[in-house]
Amino acid sequence: MFSHDATLEFVYDDESRARVVAESVAREIGEIDDDRSQTTIDRDGDTIVLEIDARDVTALRAALNTWFSLLDVAERTATLGDRYAG
């Protein structure tokens, strides 16, 4: 049973950027989940919503750190792509 959870919302300047970031990290759903934490991702327009459920605070913290890092890399990569595409 999961007893700890967090819901994170990330709002982007436009729907296109939210889609690129969401698609970049969504492939990790199920790959890094384990018996201590599970994550879902949804996108509604320019907003990405991550929901993390964890068995304990340590697992929640680890999952939060992982997803913050994944999103950060996806955002920075998208920014670099914009710079070189334009």
N, C-alpha and C positions, 0 to 999 in steps of 0.2 A: 504494500500500500504506500502510495506517495503522500507525504504529509507536509511537504514544503513546495511552494510554487512561486513563480514570478511571471508576469506578463509585461513584455517590453514593446513599446511602439516607437518606430522610427519614421519620421515624416521627411520626405525628400522634396526638392524643389519642383520636381515634375514626375509624372507617372512613368516615363521612360527610364529615369534613373532608378526608381524604386523597383521596376521590373528587372533591370540588369542585375542589381544587387541581390534581389530575392532569388533569381534563377541561379546566380553564382553560388549562393550558400545552401540553397535547397537540396542540392545533391548530397549534402552531408547528413541530412535527416535520415535516421536509420543506420547510418554508418558509424556514428560516434555515440549513439544511444546505447545504454546498457541496462542492467537490472537495477541500477541506482538512479538513473535519470532518463527522462524522455522529453523530446522537444517537438513542437509542431511550428510550422511557419505558414502564414497567410499574408496575402497582399490585397489591399483594397485601394485602388487608385495609386496615390502617391505615398501610401502608408504601409509599412511592413509590420506585422505583429508576430512576435515570437512568444510562445507559451512554453515554459519549462516546468516540469514536475519532477520532484526529487524525493528520495527517501529520507535524506538528512541534510542538514545545513552545509556540510562539507561537500556533498555531491552537488547541491544547488550552486555553491560558490564556484566549483570547478566548471560546471556547465555554463554559468554566466561568463566566466573568464574566457572559455573556449568560444562562445558565440560572439562576444564582443570582439575578440581577435579576428574571427572569420569575417564579420561584417566590416571591420576596419580595413582588412586587406582588400575585400571586394570594392569598398568605396574608393580606396586609393588607386586601385587598378583601373576602375572606371574613369576616374579623374585623369589619369595618365593617358588612357585611351582617347578621351576627348581632346586632350592637348595635342596628340599626334595625328588625330583624324582631321582636325580642323586646320 
